[in-house]
Amino acid sequence: MYNELGKEIKSESSYRRVHELLSSIIDDTESLLNQGQSSDFIKSRLSTHLARASVIIRYQEARDQLGKGIAKILNGVIDEIYKNVSNGSVLRKVLSNARVLIDALAVIAKEKG
């Protein structure tokens, strides 16, 4: 599976753009949760950012910089974050898992060079 994922990332820089954006979303969401913001407030803040991330992922896929499999995984991360905004404890777990996933993919992208 590791080799298959490596084939899905065509360039480190294209994945790094996606990684930076998703990392920022995760950091911001964690910060809002720690501040005790309401789920409605968090959802309103996330909507635009998650939509932008999804567009960038699709753009990188259309440019053949990310494979369909990786794009599907990353868009799944976006969907899970948005879907779980109303449940803070689940959202924290989703954010933690998302961080591990995108960081692992960053390692694969780095090795790809």
Residue pairs with C-beta under 8 A, 6 or more apart in sequence:
2 108
4 69
5 69
5 70
5 105
5 108
6 108
6 111
6 112
7 67
8 66
8 67
8 68
8 69
8 70
9 15
9 65
9 66
9 67
9 70
9 105
9 108
9 109
9 112
10 64
10 65
10 66
10 67
10 112
11 65
11 109
11 112
12 109
12 110
12 112
12 113
14 60
14 63
14 65
14 66
15 60
15 65
15 66
15 70
15 105
15 106
15 109
16 106
16 109
17 56
17 60
18 53
18 56
18 57
18 60
18 66
18 74
18 102
19 102
19 103
19 105
19 106
19 109
21 49
21 52
21 53
21 56
22 53
22 74
22 77
22 78
22 98
22 102
23 99
23 102
24 49
25 46
25 49
25 50
25 53
25 81
26 81
26 95
26 98
26 99
26 102
28 45
28 49
29 42
29 46
29 81
29 91
29 95
30 92
30 95
32 41
32 42
32 45
33 42
33 88
33 91
33 92
39 85
39 86
39 87
39 88
42 85
43 82
43 85
43 86
46 81
46 82
46 85
47 82
50 78
50 81
50 82
53 74
53 78
54 75
54 78
57 66
57 71
57 74
57 75
57 78
58 71
58 75
60 66
60 71
61 67
61 68
61 71
66 74
70 105
73 101
73 105
74 102
77 98
77 101
77 102
80 94
80 98
81 91
81 94
81 95
81 98
84 90
84 91
84 94
85 91
